[in-house]
Amino acid sequence: MLSLPRLRLLREVHRTGSLTAAARTLNYTPSAVSQQLKLLEREAGTSLLEPVGRGVRLTPAAEGLVGHTERILAHLEEAEADLAAAQDEVRGPLRVAAFQSAMLTVAPTVLDALARDHPDLHVTITQREVEDAFEGLLAHEFDLIISEEYLGIPDPLREGVDRVELLRDPLHLALPPEGPWSARPRHLSDLGQAPWALDPVDTPTGAWARAVCRQAGFEPQVRIDTLNPLLQVDFVRSGHAVAFVPALLGSRHLNGVRSVGLAGAPYRLLSIQVRSGRTRHPAVVACRVAIVEAVTQMSADTPQWAL
């Protein structure tokens, strides 16, 4: 009989593209993955991997097994959801991943609601950037993730993942309360010589921000390069930079900076993503409800003016 844990290893090699990446995802050593897959080949009675350069690729038989494994894992999660739904209370562990601004704003309210309504549900929330969160979701490290998508940088549709749109979060310009960059600009291009606090260039947020500046006719002079939105806002507040900020941060985190609407009213799209087999699980349903309610309760700041 084929071993399900070994089938999962084969699936991860297929999904991640290498033995090393699969080992890293599942906390194995590459040699342990290789050994387990050799045992799976014995169980299957056929070759599953073939060498390609320094790596390996799956044989047609292995690719067929991966398809069966995906369906098996989804069915197992559906069975777990049915068993959980038969219980009187929503209980057990729930593993969530979210990016930093969602952790700062949405997560505390969600935890309060779940603790109040489902005290036997044990929630852990991990901060992960979106791509890493998706990797964890597909590797069954997380049950649910909150993701973000920027205009012009669409999020790819992933097979086996159920997506629910959560919020269109306006993106604003943050200016210092005083100093040379605090004055109202007529156009974004007026800030072509300003120091900027931006996300790294290799992130969707950073790529979007630089594209907006280039469309306005200038290359931003990045003084502060950080993924941390609170650090960006702090440098704006102290007069050392200007930045783009999501309205979701709200007045609590944007206190002391001037929030300005941008031409075209750009936004980021926030969504909740769950593996398809997990969507009916009571813990996931409860968390989705709590997230939607938390976002509904939040009121975005009104910009002081529009460019």
Protein Blocks (a to p, Z undefined) as FASTA:
>chain_A
ZZfklmmmmmmmmmnopaklmmmmnopafklmmmmmmmmmmmnopafbdcehjbccddfk
lmmmmmmmmmmmmmmmmmmmmmmmmpmbdgdjddddddfklmmmmmmmmmmmmmmmmmmb
ccddddddfklmmmmmmnomafbdcddddehiacdddehiacddfbdcdddddddfbdjk
lpccfbfklmmmpccddddfkbmklmmmmmmmmmnopacddfbgcfblklmmmmmmnopa
ccdddfklommlmgoiacdddehiaaddddddddfklmmpmklmmmmmmmmmmmmmpccd
ddfbdZZ
